Amino acid sequence: QVQVVESGGGLVQPGGSLRLSCAASGSVFRPRVMGWYRQAPGKQRELVATMTNGGAINYADSVKGRFTISRDNSNNTAYLQMNNLKPEDTAVYYCNAQIVQYNYWGQGTQVTVSS
């Protein structure tokens, strides 16, 4: 059974940094795409960043220049380095792994940016 587990959320002041980690396990196949999405209270879930196993990257305009996605394909792990965080980045962050034709989601990790 495939599991996707995130870690690394927390409370940070504006301008600070956090690093999120995501591990996908339980499949013999490597995720074709791994990505991060977020959902703020009262809003729809939105894309933050995705990365294919070939290295192609896509960012939401709102995080370009501040967030960096990376992957370690040897152990099916993805990371999201978040710098210069803003209060509007506050949300639950979810990791997504696309394996074969299926989408798998983690349980989410809370990121709160507040002074």
Order of alpha helices (4+ residues) and beta strands (2+ residues): beta-beta-beta-beta-beta-beta-beta-beta-beta-beta-beta
